[in-house]
Amino acid sequence: MEADVIFGDPNSFSISCSNNKQSISQELNDYCYWRLGNKLIGDPREPCYLPAWLAALDNFYRYRLPRILAFEADLDDVVQDIFTKQQDEWSDSVRRAWEIHQVSLDETQDAWLLMAHRKGIGIQFTWMGWREPCPSVGIGKVFSVWANTNLVKESIVDCLKNYKHSFPFTTETISPIQ
């Protein structure tokens, strides 16, 4: 899918949306994905159900992201354990870190293990392809990219505002955006 609208910078963090008004108005579906380090996190053949996807994005912005940003700790060793050990081998501190820093919006991202943590004035996203529909060359491989916190926040807000402005049904799904 070639995105019609990109919010953010695909080289670090962005949200790509097809913004297909006909599909949205008829079925409430669109093709919306995160791009991290210019890698698509999602299946380009799988549309998302916008009310659920936008609610999850809004929830991430309002609740998960502040929780992630509240912790400024060196998580390099924790990240290493999360992506190289089986869950039954994780220490309690690694389990707690995963609970706080794990990122999941909906089934469009469920083929990836994805986490985010604060690093300086930015957010370090680390992810690994877990299963199909993740491209086979990415399964088991760990990727990481740093993105400026303001860019991440602005990208999310811009995406939410775009849909809220264009499609009235989203007022029930998205909290008021400042």
N, C-alpha and C positions, 0 to 999 in steps of 0.2 A: 504494500500500500504506500503510495506517495502521499504524504500529508498535505492537506490544503492549508492548514494552520499549524504553526509551531510556536509554542510559548516557551521561551527560554533559549538556551544555547545547547544545541545537540552535542557539542563536544564535551560538555560537562553534565548538565541536567536540562532536560526539556520534556514537554508533553506535546505529542503529536496527535492531531485530531483531523479526521477527514471533513468534519463539519458538513456532512451531506444532509442538507435540509429536508430533502424528500424522504430519505430513509428515517430521519429523526422524527418527522411529523407523522409518518405512517406507522412506524414500529417502535419508536423510542430507542433505536439502536444507532450507534456510531462506532467508528474505529478510533479508539483512543488508547495511547500507549505512552509509557515513559521511554525516554532515550537517555542512557547513561553512557558517557564516553563514546557517543555516537553508535551505541549498540541498542537495538530495539529490545525492550523487555516486554515481551508479549508475542502473540501469534498474529501476524498480519492478516490472516484469513478469518480471525475470530472477532466478530463485533462484540461490543459490550452493551449491556442494557443500561442506558444512560442514567435513569433514576438511581439505580444501585451503585454504579461506578462513581457518579458525582457525589453521592452521599458518602461513599468510602473515601474519596479524595478530600472532601470537606472534613470528615472525621480525622483523617491523617493530619491535615493542616491544623485543626483546632486542638487535638488531644495527643496524638502520637508524637508529632514533631516537637512540641514544647517539652515533652517528657524526654525525648532523645537529646534535645539541646541542653537540658538541665544537668546532664552528666558530662563533665569535661575530665576525662581520664584517659590515660594511654591504654587503648584497647587492642593494641597490635597483637599481643600474645593471645588474648581472648578470641580475636578474629581468626587467628591461625588455628586455634583449637576447634572453633565452630566449623571451619571449612575443611579440616583434615581428619577429624576424629568422628566416630559414630556417637550418636546422642547418648547412648548408655555409658560412654567413656567420659562424658563431660563432668567437670567438677560443678559444685553448687554455684560458684561464682560465674562460671561460663553459662549455666542455665539461666541465672538471673539476668545476665547481660543479654542473652538471646531474647528473653521475654520483653525486655525494654526496647531493644534496638532492631528487632525483626520487623520487616516491612512487607505488608501484603494488602493489596487493594481488593482484588477479586480474582475470579478464575482466569482472567486474561494474563495474570502474572504467576499463576500457580506452578509453572514448570521451572521456576527459578527460586533458589534460596537467596534472599536479599536482606541486607541489614544496613543500617545507617548509624553513624555516631559523629558527635561533634569533634572537630579537629581544627583548632585555632578559630579563625573567623568563618570557617566553612563546615561542610558536612562531608564526611568520607562515606561513600557508598561502596559496598563490597557485595558481590553476588557471584553465584555459580549456577551454571546450567544443571538442572537436576534430572529432567526427563523430557521426552517429547511433549510438546512441539518445539522445545528449545532446539536450535540447530545442533546436529550431532557433534560438530566440531567444538561446541561450547559445553557439552555435558561433561561434568567433572572438572572443568577448568574454572579457576577463580579469576575474577576481574575486579578492578577497583578504580574509582575516579573520585576526585575531590571537586566539590562545587561550592561556590560562595553561598552562604546562608541566605543573603538577600535575594540572590537570583532564584533560589529554590522557592522561597516564599512568594516572590513576585510572579513567578511562572504559574504557581498553583492558583493564586488569586486571580490572575489574568484569565486563566482557563475557566475558573468558576464563574467569573463575571461574564465572560463571553456566552456561556450557555444560559446563565440566568437572564441576561439581557435578550437573547434571541429566542428562548423557549420558555414560555410562562410556566409550564409544568414543573420546572426546576425550583420554583419558589417554595414548593413543599419539601424539596429534598435538601436544599442548601441553606445553611444558616445565613443571617444577614452578614454581608461582607463589608468591612470598613474600607 
